[in-house]
Amino acid sequence: MPITVPPDTRKRFLDSIKRYARENLDQDIGDLQAGLLLEFVLKEIAPTVYNQAIADAQAYMRGRLDDLEGVCFEKEFDYWTPPRRQPR
């Protein structure tokens, strides 16, 4: 599944890439160059980051599901159980 971004986010990405090039590489680049770099990142690098985020979310959810019984368990037929006496 290709990673896509909304047009307003793409504009912000391009502005950020151009600023990075200007401040860190001492180069002024235009929209075309920034767009080419963005496309490269979205096709080559972003899938690895995305896949790791999915794996992290799955591990988190599995951990939460494993603990579901401990968090949500309620004793059944407990109404008639006599209360425990406190030791003196």
Phi, psi and omega per residue, in radians:
M1 nan 2.057 -3.132
P2 -1.182 2.520 3.117
I3 -1.519 2.165 3.131
T4 -2.157 2.767 3.111
V5 -2.289 2.614 3.101
P6 -1.113 2.716 -3.102
P7 -0.968 -0.703 -3.133
D8 -1.186 -0.605 3.081
T9 -1.224 -0.704 3.096
R10 -1.016 -0.747 3.125
K11 -1.061 -0.766 3.123
R12 -1.135 -0.678 3.068
F13 -1.050 -0.838 -3.111
L14 -1.074 -0.769 3.102
D15 -1.053 -0.716 3.139
S16 -1.162 -0.730 3.115
I17 -1.098 -0.774 3.138
K18 -1.114 -0.698 3.109
R19 -1.143 -0.740 3.111
Y20 -1.024 -0.819 -3.132
A21 -1.073 -0.712 -3.119
R22 -1.182 -0.792 -3.036
E23 -1.464 -0.497 -3.068
N24 -1.897 -0.398 -3.114
L25 -2.005 -0.022 -3.100
D26 0.937 0.722 3.121
Q27 -2.315 2.349 2.991
D28 -1.638 2.081 3.104
I29 -2.033 2.713 -3.124
G30 -1.676 -3.057 -3.134
D31 -1.081 -0.652 -3.118
L32 -1.102 -0.869 -3.134
Q33 -1.130 -0.753 3.117
A34 -1.108 -0.683 3.120
G35 -1.131 -0.701 3.095
L36 -1.121 -0.739 3.107
L37 -1.128 -0.736 3.116
L38 -1.071 -0.782 3.113
E39 -1.053 -0.718 3.092
F40 -1.047 -0.841 -3.121
V41 -1.077 -0.775 -3.118
L42 -1.136 -0.574 -3.118
K43 -1.546 -0.574 -2.994
E44 -1.766 -0.688 -2.997
I45 -1.827 -0.756 -3.042
A46 -1.009 -0.653 3.133
P47 -1.038 -0.617 3.106
T48 -1.140 -0.768 3.118
V49 -1.121 -0.769 3.135
Y50 -1.070 -0.823 -3.127
N51 -1.090 -0.680 3.108
Q52 -1.170 -0.668 3.103
A53 -1.101 -0.721 3.097
I54 -1.114 -0.769 3.125
A55 -1.089 -0.713 3.111
D56 -1.124 -0.737 3.134
A57 -1.138 -0.709 3.111
Q58 -1.104 -0.766 3.135
A59 -1.104 -0.724 3.115
Y60 -1.083 -0.838 -3.119
M61 -1.129 -0.686 3.088
R62 -1.066 -0.737 3.098
G63 -1.083 -0.715 3.123
R64 -1.181 -0.688 3.122
L65 -1.180 -0.648 3.107
D66 -1.087 -0.533 -3.107
D67 -1.651 0.062 -3.049
L68 -1.039 -0.767 -3.124
E69 -1.121 -0.715 3.133
G70 -1.147 -0.599 -3.112
V71 -1.433 -0.661 -2.983
C72 -1.887 -0.034 -3.069
F73 -1.191 2.394 3.084
E74 -2.265 2.283 3.124
K75 -1.099 2.498 3.133
E76 -1.736 2.682 3.067
F77 0.857 0.866 -3.052
D78 -1.772 -0.018 -3.059
Y79 -1.101 -0.735 -3.035
W80 -1.587 0.042 3.115
T81 -1.262 2.182 -3.120
P82 -1.154 2.549 3.109
P83 -1.164 2.615 3.117
R84 -1.324 2.472 3.085
R85 -1.412 2.464 3.092
Q86 -1.396 2.317 3.088
P87 -1.176 2.542 -3.126
R88 -1.676 nan nan
